[in-house]
Amino acid sequence: MFAEALHVNTSYITAVANDYSYDEVFSRLLKARGGNGDVLVGLSTSGNSKNILKALDAADEAGMITVGLTGEGGGQMKDKCKYLIAVPSKDTPRIQEAHITLGHVICELVETALFGGK
């Protein structure tokens, strides 16, 4: 099990994008480090971002639980996520604002479940 934001290591992202493709930046790390029972949360306004779709495939192969946040309809992610939250909008800024709020709500729920109401 690992806890990591897959987007914060710019050296890694640049190396993989240059040597393979930007579509592979998240899936390669998940193939190396993801495991059964880990959770991947993927965000894509359209639900069609290739790097997120490949990451979801890699997570599924590793036995991970997949959660997706998308815009209206869910795009291709709707068929790749165990849990999908599709914001009912086609307006990119509104979808992204909703994703930020949902992220905070999810964190609060997880913290409460793990550590109680404090």
C-alpha positions, 0 to 999 in steps of 0.5 A: 500500500502506498499513499502518493499524489501521482502528479507531484514528481515533475522529474518523473513525469518529464522523464516518462513523458519524454521516453514513453508518452504523456499518456503513460505517466500515471499508469507506469507508476501504478504498475510498479507501486499499486496493489490490491486494495489500494485506492486510485482517485482519477479526475478528468473533466471530460472523463476521456483523458488518456493518461487517466484512462490508462491509469484506471486500467493499470489500477484495475489490473493491480486489484485497486479500487477505482474512483472517478470524478468527471463532468456530465456523462462520465465519458469513458471513465464511467466504464472504468471506475468502481465508483464514479461521481459525475458532476452534472455540468458541461461547463469546465470551470463549474466541474473543476470547482465541484471537484475541489469541493468534493475532494474536501468533502471526501477527505473529511469523511475519510478523516472522520471514519478513521479518527472520529469526529475530532 
